Amino acid sequence: MAAVTTTAVTDVVAALDERYPREHAEDWDRVGPVLGEFDAPVDRILCVVDCVPETVDEAISAGAQLIVAHHPLLLKGVSSVAPDTYKGRIIHRLIRAGIALYVAHTNADIASPGVSDALADRLGLAGTRPLVPYQGSDTLGLGRVGTMSPMTLADLTAFVASRLPATAAGVRAAGDPKRMIGTLAVCGGAGDSFLGVATRAGVDAYLCADLRHHPAGEHLASGGPALIDVAHWASERPWLDELAGWLRDRFPVDVVVSDVDTDPWTVHADSPKKESRS
């Protein structure tokens, strides 16, 4: 009779640490295991962008023993995890349910394959390279730059909306709707700190999340590439599919991908007279 292979939390942590080295994370980031017993067995993993009450509910309902999240639960220091605090309630629920938590954030952004690779793949980009290389690497780094079949900015915006998960925030673009786009830079998550980098990369358009009014306006006024702004959660959700596939190949466990939309914006309404500017 063949021996039954048991996967423990520590096995998954070791594999994730190897794929997403903690030392690759930004100095301000907080990655790696957050809570859970290392020797606890795992037969189901839930992959999420955010560890929030809704995804904890999902993990409990799914019978998961481990959550792998992109965004840190404890990014900023706290003085208490009492159950009358937001993060404390989450931690207490996870501990009571016997669910461990692991975070791969900027180290997963830098990785290859990583968060921006999954976003670039979802949009069909070819010949990708890092937008911001990590220590001179040709493969590691933040964001990706690639080529695509040329289309107008208006058509590309609609294409992006069709390829990424739908959110109330939707997809918006800045620039001439008729501008032809053949090279595109993408960055999963907030990316307006790389506006200048995208300009120097010589791309036709730059896609990321959380673009702000003044930086975007000044960027365009300075002749920078067109901009496409997507919901933060939607830009990082594609990574969960790639991560889940890798975990399934690596371990004899079930892996569930969360489709719970954790974007904070929940309502969107268009002006009845709104028209695209050309």
Secondary structure as GFF3:
##gff-version 3
##sequence-region A 1 278
A	DSSP	beta_strand	7	8	.	.	.	ID=ss1
A	DSSP	alpha_helix	9	19	.	.	.	ID=ss2
A	DSSP	three_ten_helix	22	24	.	.	.	ID=ss3
A	DSSP	beta_strand	32	35	.	.	.	ID=ss4
A	DSSP	beta_strand	41	42	.	.	.	ID=ss5
A	DSSP	beta_strand	44	48	.	.	.	ID=ss6
A	DSSP	alpha_helix	53	62	.	.	.	ID=ss7
A	DSSP	beta_strand	66	69	.	.	.	ID=ss8
A	DSSP	alpha_helix	86	97	.	.	.	ID=ss9
A	DSSP	beta_strand	100	103	.	.	.	ID=ss10
A	DSSP	alpha_helix	106	110	.	.	.	ID=ss11
A	DSSP	alpha_helix	115	122	.	.	.	ID=ss12
A	DSSP	beta_strand	126	133	.	.	.	ID=ss13
A	DSSP	beta_strand	141	152	.	.	.	ID=ss14
A	DSSP	alpha_helix	153	163	.	.	.	ID=ss15
A	DSSP	beta_strand	172	174	.	.	.	ID=ss16
A	DSSP	beta_strand	180	190	.	.	.	ID=ss17
A	DSSP	three_ten_helix	192	194	.	.	.	ID=ss18
A	DSSP	alpha_helix	195	200	.	.	.	ID=ss19
A	DSSP	beta_strand	205	209	.	.	.	ID=ss20
A	DSSP	alpha_helix	213	221	.	.	.	ID=ss21
A	DSSP	beta_strand	226	230	.	.	.	ID=ss22
A	DSSP	alpha_helix	232	250	.	.	.	ID=ss23
A	DSSP	beta_strand	254	257	.	.	.	ID=ss24
###
